[in-house]
Amino acid sequence: MPGRFYLTTPLSRIAEQFGVELQVDDPGPRMDAAPGEEVAILVPGALAAARWGMVMSGRVNARGRPVMETIVNSRSETVFSKTAFAGVRRAALPVNGWYEWTGTRGRKTRWDISAPDREVLVFAAIYDVWKGPGGIEVGQMATVTCPPNADVRDIHHRMPVILAPDALHMWLEGDEATSSALMVPAEDGVLSIRKSDLK
């Protein structure tokens, strides 16, 4: 499940590729985007800004208790059934690749996972708007994860749901049954994995 990602393709090119309006400033290449930072997400008709990580203020779990943690990744198996996610909308996160780690503390290896040509991949995501004190409103998102394919299995037990370009519209605007059918691992052999130069 992505803990960090990178995006080097200009946002203007991504907006053009998916035929949406660019509503966010381009910060330039990002080699190590982390939870808590502002990222660009695809929503119906736009490439917009959101914070990576959903503050679950005001949401409750199945027992009616407040959800206290910030959600960075949501599980495909429960994203449409958990009460904590009731009313969230669907989005997508464009990336050129993401990172996972193996090994023990102090001796970890960072792995760079991408399409073989490092072209844009699109992760399924959910989003909503957090309303804070003084009327502040912040868009916030979490990626959607699923079991890994054979490419990722030896590195991590989860991977992001990767949407095919022709499935993006169905994810963003399709009904729940249609969207649920998209939450599956990518086909085996479609990803390239190499040791990252970053520490």
Backbone torsions as a table, in degrees:
resi	resn	phi	psi	omega
1	MET	NA	135.2	-170.4
2	PRO	-66.5	128.1	172.4
3	GLY	-104.2	-22.8	174.5
4	ARG	-147.6	154.5	175.1
5	PHE	-145.5	169.6	174.0
6	TYR	-130.7	151.4	179.6
7	LEU	-143.8	114.8	-179.8
8	THR	-113.0	-16.6	177.7
9	THR	-69.8	130.6	179.3
10	PRO	-57.2	142.2	-179.0
11	LEU	-62.7	-32.4	178.5
12	SER	-61.9	-36.9	178.8
13	ARG	-70.1	-37.4	178.1
14	ILE	-66.0	-43.9	178.3
15	ALA	-59.7	-41.7	178.6
16	GLU	-66.3	-42.3	-178.8
17	GLN	-58.7	-39.6	-175.8
18	PHE	-101.2	3.5	174.5
19	GLY	65.7	42.4	-178.6
20	VAL	-124.9	165.5	178.5
21	GLU	-80.8	136.3	178.0
22	LEU	-84.8	115.0	-176.4
23	GLN	-118.2	19.2	-177.5
24	VAL	-140.4	144.0	175.8
25	ASP	-70.6	144.4	179.9
26	ASP	-90.0	115.7	179.6
27	PRO	-79.3	-1.3	-175.1
28	GLY	90.7	-176.8	-177.9
29	PRO	-57.1	136.4	177.3
30	ARG	-122.2	118.2	-174.5
31	MET	-97.9	-9.3	-174.8
32	ASP	-155.6	55.7	-179.6
33	ALA	-67.1	136.7	-172.3
34	ALA	-126.1	157.9	173.5
35	PRO	-53.9	144.6	-177.9
36	GLY	95.2	-14.2	-179.6
37	GLU	-93.8	159.2	175.2
38	GLU	-77.2	134.9	179.4
39	VAL	-131.9	167.3	177.4
40	ALA	-97.8	129.7	179.3
41	ILE	-125.6	150.4	173.6
42	LEU	-88.5	125.0	172.8
43	VAL	-125.9	169.2	-178.1
44	PRO	-53.4	116.1	174.8
45	GLY	84.1	-1.9	-173.1
46	ALA	-152.3	156.3	165.8
47	LEU	-108.5	109.0	-168.5
48	ALA	-121.7	173.9	-178.5
49	ALA	-98.6	144.1	174.4
50	ALA	-155.6	153.7	174.0
51	ARG	-82.8	136.9	177.9
52	TRP	-82.0	108.2	-176.9
53	GLY	128.1	122.8	-177.0
54	MET	-101.3	117.2	172.6
55	VAL	-77.2	118.0	-171.4
56	MET	-88.8	35.4	-179.8
57	SER	-58.7	128.1	178.0
58	GLY	85.6	-5.9	179.8
59	ARG	-96.9	151.0	-177.6
60	VAL	-126.6	157.5	176.9
61	ASN	-88.1	-172.8	-176.6
62	ALA	-62.8	-21.5	178.8
63	ARG	-91.3	2.7	179.8
64	GLY	82.4	9.6	-179.8
65	ARG	-91.9	146.5	-179.8
66	PRO	-61.6	141.0	173.6
67	VAL	-85.6	118.6	-171.7
68	MET	-94.9	-28.4	-173.2
69	GLU	-82.3	161.8	171.2
70	THR	-89.0	129.5	-176.4
71	ILE	-95.0	120.5	178.4
72	VAL	-99.3	-39.9	178.2
73	ASN	-129.1	139.4	177.8
74	SER	-116.3	145.9	-176.5
75	ARG	-83.7	133.6	-179.7
76	SER	-60.2	-31.2	-176.8
77	GLU	-67.7	-22.0	-174.0
78	THR	-128.3	-0.3	-172.8
79	VAL	-63.9	-28.5	179.4
80	PHE	-96.6	-2.9	-176.6
81	SER	-115.3	-25.9	-178.9
82	LYS	-70.1	133.6	179.5
83	THR	-62.2	-27.3	180.0
84	ALA	-62.4	-23.0	-178.2
85	PHE	-102.3	8.0	-178.8
86	ALA	-59.1	129.6	175.4
87	GLY	85.8	-3.3	177.7
88	VAL	-70.8	155.0	178.2
89	ARG	-102.3	170.1	-179.2
90	ARG	-101.1	144.3	178.9
91	ALA	-143.7	-175.7	176.1
92	ALA	-146.3	146.7	-177.8
93	LEU	-111.9	114.4	175.8
94	PRO	-80.7	134.4	179.1
95	VAL	-142.3	161.9	167.9
96	ASN	-97.5	-17.3	177.2
97	GLY	176.8	172.8	178.3
98	TRP	-141.3	171.2	-175.5
99	TYR	-119.5	144.5	167.8
100	GLU	-133.9	161.2	-177.8
101	TRP	-123.5	146.3	169.4
102	THR	-129.0	162.5	178.4
103	GLY	103.7	-176.9	-177.4
104	THR	-101.0	163.3	-179.0
105	ARG	-52.2	131.3	-179.1
106	GLY	85.2	-13.5	179.9
107	ARG	-135.0	37.3	-176.4
108	LYS	-85.0	148.3	173.6
109	THR	-106.7	128.6	176.6
110	ARG	-92.8	127.5	-179.6
111	TRP	-106.9	136.5	178.8
112	ASP	-100.8	118.7	-176.6
113	ILE	-117.4	128.3	-175.7
114	SER	-157.1	176.8	164.0
115	ALA	-67.8	153.4	-177.6
116	PRO	-54.3	-33.3	-179.1
117	ASP	-98.0	6.2	-177.9
118	ARG	58.6	26.4	173.1
119	GLU	-71.1	170.5	-173.7
120	VAL	-66.5	129.8	168.1
121	LEU	-105.6	151.8	-179.5
122	VAL	-122.6	117.2	178.6
123	PHE	-90.1	137.8	170.2
124	ALA	-65.1	143.2	-178.7
125	ALA	-149.5	167.6	171.5
126	ILE	-124.1	156.6	179.0
127	TYR	-152.9	160.6	169.0
128	ASP	-156.1	-170.5	-179.0
129	VAL	-117.2	122.0	176.2
130	TRP	-84.8	130.0	179.4
131	LYS	-107.7	116.4	-176.7
132	GLY	-107.3	-174.9	-179.3
133	PRO	-59.4	146.8	176.6
134	GLY	73.6	15.6	177.6
135	GLY	82.9	7.8	179.1
136	ILE	-65.1	140.2	177.4
137	GLU	-129.6	130.3	-177.1
138	VAL	-130.5	122.8	172.1
139	GLY	-66.9	139.6	-177.6
140	GLN	-143.7	147.2	-175.3
141	MET	-140.1	161.0	172.4
142	ALA	-139.5	141.8	176.8
143	THR	-76.7	160.9	177.8
144	VAL	-108.0	129.1	-177.9
145	THR	-115.6	160.5	-179.7
146	CYS	-142.7	174.8	174.6
147	PRO	-59.2	155.8	-174.9
148	PRO	-79.5	155.9	168.3
149	ASN	-85.9	-176.5	-176.2
150	ALA	-66.1	-27.5	179.7
151	ASP	-63.2	-39.3	-170.1
152	VAL	-99.8	-17.9	-167.8
153	ARG	-53.8	-37.1	-177.4
154	ASP	-78.7	-9.6	-177.6
155	ILE	-105.0	-39.5	-177.6
156	HIS	-152.2	153.0	-177.9
157	HIS	-86.8	-1.1	176.2
158	ARG	-137.4	157.9	173.7
159	MET	-145.1	159.2	176.8
160	PRO	-68.5	149.0	170.6
161	VAL	-73.1	117.1	-178.8
162	ILE	-100.6	122.1	-177.1
163	LEU	-91.6	132.9	170.9
164	ALA	-66.9	149.4	-178.5
165	PRO	-52.7	-38.6	-178.3
166	ASP	-79.2	-2.8	178.6
167	ALA	-101.4	-7.9	-175.9
168	LEU	-59.0	-48.0	-179.1
169	HIS	-61.3	-39.7	179.7
170	MET	-64.0	-38.8	178.7
171	TRP	-66.9	-45.6	-175.1
172	LEU	-71.2	-36.1	-169.6
173	GLU	-129.2	0.2	178.6
174	GLY	-77.4	171.1	178.0
175	ASP	-75.3	173.4	-174.6
176	GLU	-61.7	-39.6	-178.8
177	ALA	-64.3	-43.0	179.2
178	THR	-63.8	-44.8	-179.4
179	SER	-65.9	-38.9	179.9
180	SER	-60.2	-36.1	-178.5
181	ALA	-67.8	-17.6	-179.8
182	LEU	-85.8	-12.8	-173.6
183	MET	-86.4	68.6	-178.4
184	VAL	-131.1	160.0	177.7
185	PRO	-61.8	150.8	172.8
186	ALA	-62.9	155.9	177.8
187	GLU	-60.4	148.0	177.0
188	ASP	-63.4	142.6	174.3
189	GLY	87.1	3.3	-177.2
190	VAL	-94.9	-6.8	-176.6
191	LEU	-113.3	150.1	175.5
192	SER	-108.5	133.5	-178.3
193	ILE	-126.3	128.0	-179.6
194	ARG	-144.2	158.1	174.1
195	LYS	-66.4	135.6	-179.1
196	SER	-81.0	149.9	173.7
197	ASP	-77.3	-18.3	178.9
198	LEU	-78.0	150.4	177.4
199	LYS	-95.2	NA	NA
